[in-house]
Amino acid sequence: MPSPWVWSIAAHRYRNTRTGRFMGPTEMLGLRDSFMDAQRASAAELSERLVQGDLDVGQWQKMMRRDIKTSYIDQYVLAHGGRGTMTQADWGRIGAMVKEQYRYLDGFAEAVADGTLTEGQIRIRSQMYHDSSAQSYERGNAKAYGMPDLPAYPGDGSTACHTNCRCHWRIEEVEGGWDAYWVLDPAAEHCGDCEDRSGDWNPFEVRR
């Protein structure tokens, strides 16, 4: 049975065609974070197989690349309104983000092969790649509104909490453009950078 959820371009939200109910922002963020948690669990499993010797570094890196690509695509597409809303420019943005993560992964794999990382460091660092996919969701959400690039995105590594960021952008359409608010997750700990942004970008004004 096909999903009852369809994207409303006017509302920038998913609507259930059976009930007419719109999916709220809290539900969307829950999907973003639950997907990250599931991918983190997958990364933990791969790193465990690596340290136990079930995978060599090359095999592990190939599987990590696959999962990173999946994370970034699925997060962006979710926030943007589904695959039917995607343009070549959107796919290009995802490709650029994934390519950047692959570069980081190359250095990570070299360190693993050289034996310079502990097992604990390998496990933690593996999961950070999926934490960073929050930025893909946030970029997809902003582009669904037709916005130009924002100055930063949760999970992009530009804050002291690096990829371990559960903040989000709340975007409102206003006359002549958009107001974007950097919102702290009430259930998470926050670094000083995120706290500063929640005050400074309250809102961040974007005008056409």
LINVENQUI-V203437 format. One record per residue. N is the residue number from 1. PHI is phi in degrees with one decimal (999 if undefined). BURIAL is b if it has 9 or more other ideal C-beta (glycine too) atoms within 8 Angstrom, else e. D_CENTER is the distance of its C-alpha to the mean C-alpha in Angstrom with 2 decimals. Layout:
n: (N:N)
phi: (PHI:PHI)
burial: (BURIAL:BURIAL)
d_center: (D_CENTER:D_CENTER)
This chain:
n: (1:2:3:4:5:6:7:8:9:10:11:12:13:14:15:16:17:18:19:20:21:22:23:24:25:26:27:28:29:30:31:32:33:34:35:36:37:38:39:40:41:42:43:44:45:46:47:48:49:50:51:52:53:54:55:56:57:58:59:60:61:62:63:64:65:66:67:68:69:70:71:72:73:74:75:76:77:78:79:80:81:82:83:84:85:86:87:88:89:90:91:92:93:94:95:96:97:98:99:100:101:102:103:104:105:106:107:108:109:110:111:112:113:114:115:116:117:118:119:120:121:122:123:124:125:126:127:128:129:130:131:132:133:134:135:136:137:138:139:140:141:142:143:144:145:146:147:148:149:150:151:152:153:154:155:156:157:158:159:160:161:162:163:164:165:166:167:168:169:170:171:172:173:174:175:176:177:178:179:180:181:182:183:184:185:186:187:188:189:190:191:192:193:194:195:196:197:198:199:200:201:202:203:204:205:206:207:208)
phi: (999:-65.0:-66.3:-79.0:-87.4:-126.5:-86.6:-99.6:-64.0:-66.3:-90.5:57.5:-146.7:-84.6:-122.3:-81.6:-69.9:-85.1:-109.8:81.5:-78.0:-89.5:-80.3:-81.0:-58.2:-63.4:-64.2:-62.6:-64.7:-61.8:-65.8:-55.7:-75.5:-68.1:-67.6:-60.1:-63.5:-65.6:-71.0:-61.6:-63.7:-64.7:-64.6:-63.3:-65.3:-64.5:-65.9:-64.9:-64.1:-66.5:-69.4:-82.9:88.3:-75.4:-125.9:-87.2:-61.6:-63.6:-64.4:-61.3:-63.8:-62.0:-69.5:-64.4:-59.3:-59.8:-71.3:-62.0:-59.4:-60.8:-59.1:-68.6:-65.4:-64.5:-67.6:-65.1:-61.9:-56.2:-73.8:-83.7:115.8:101.5:-63.1:-66.2:-95.7:-78.0:-113.1:-59.7:-63.9:-63.7:-62.7:-66.0:-63.9:-61.8:-57.7:-66.3:-65.8:-64.2:-59.5:-62.7:-65.6:-61.8:-63.2:-62.7:-65.6:-58.3:-66.6:-62.2:-62.5:-63.4:-64.9:-63.2:-63.2:-77.6:75.4:-92.0:-114.9:-78.3:-61.6:-63.2:-64.0:-63.7:-63.8:-66.7:-66.4:-60.2:-75.6:-64.4:-63.2:-83.2:-59.3:-67.9:-69.7:-56.9:-64.3:-67.9:-58.6:-66.5:-67.0:-61.5:-63.3:-63.8:-69.9:-63.3:-85.5:80.5:-81.8:-70.2:-62.9:-84.6:-67.5:-165.5:-137.5:-54.1:87.9:-84.8:85.9:-89.5:-114.2:-62.5:-83.2:54.1:-82.5:-84.8:-124.5:-113.1:-71.9:-153.8:-91.6:-105.0:-113.7:-125.8:-79.2:-130.9:-60.7:86.7:159.5:-144.3:-112.6:-116.9:-113.8:-81.5:-110.4:-79.1:-75.3:-65.6:-96.9:-117.8:-80.7:-126.8:-81.8:-63.1:-62.5:-66.5:-64.6:-64.0:-65.7:-65.5:-89.2:-74.0:-102.5:-142.1:-105.3:-93.7:-88.7:-123.1:-120.7:-68.3)
burial: (e:e:e:e:b:e:b:b:e:e:e:b:b:b:b:b:e:e:e:e:e:b:b:e:e:e:e:b:b:e:b:b:b:e:b:b:e:e:b:b:e:b:b:b:e:b:b:b:b:b:b:e:e:e:b:e:b:e:e:b:b:e:b:b:b:e:b:b:b:b:b:b:b:b:b:b:b:b:b:b:b:b:e:e:b:b:e:e:e:b:b:e:b:b:e:e:b:b:e:e:b:b:e:b:b:b:e:b:b:e:b:b:e:e:e:e:b:e:e:e:e:b:b:e:b:b:b:b:b:b:b:b:b:b:b:b:b:b:b:b:b:b:b:b:b:e:b:e:e:b:e:e:b:b:b:b:e:e:b:e:b:e:b:e:b:b:b:b:b:e:b:b:e:e:e:e:b:b:b:b:b:b:b:b:b:e:e:e:e:b:b:e:b:b:b:e:b:b:e:e:b:e:e:b:e:b:e:e)
d_center: (28.13:25.53:22.83:24.27:21.07:21.23:19.43:21.57:21.24:23.47:21.69:18.07:17.75:18.53:22.18:24.01:26.95:29.09:28.91:27.79:25.29:22.09:18.84:18.19:15.23:15.52:15.37:12.26:10.44:12.26:10.93:7.22:8.56:11.20:9.30:7.59:11.23:12.76:11.12:12.12:15.51:15.76:15.17:17.76:20.11:19.94:20.60:23.41:24.93:24.80:26.58:29.03:29.96:28.99:26.78:27.69:25.29:25.21:24.44:21.69:20.08:20.37:18.70:15.82:15.40:15.52:12.89:10.39:11.22:10.94:7.43:6.34:9.16:8.89:5.64:7.22:10.55:10.19:9.57:12.07:14.75:15.16:16.41:19.55:18.02:16.53:18.56:19.23:17.61:14.28:14.65:15.69:12.65:10.55:13.52:13.62:10.17:11.10:14.54:13.64:12.03:15.20:17.33:16.07:16.62:20.08:21.07:19.88:21.95:24.88:24.87:24.85:27.68:29.59:29.48:28.37:25.71:26.57:25.39:23.52:21.73:20.75:19.35:17.30:16.04:15.10:12.67:10.96:9.48:7.37:6.71:5.48:2.68:1.93:3.93:4.01:4.39:6.42:8.17:9.01:10.35:12.34:13.71:14.81:17.03:18.33:17.45:17.80:15.24:14.69:15.76:12.52:8.98:7.79:6.59:8.36:11.35:13.70:14.69:17.00:14.55:12.50:9.24:10.76:9.79:9.59:10.82:10.06:11.99:14.90:16.51:20.17:22.34:25.57:28.60:27.95:24.17:21.42:20.94:17.47:17.31:15.11:15.27:15.51:14.73:18.38:17.92:16.33:18.05:17.33:18.19:20.65:18.39:16.20:19.54:20.97:18.26:18.72:22.36:22.32:19.78:21.54:21.41:20.29:22.54:21.81:24.90:25.85)
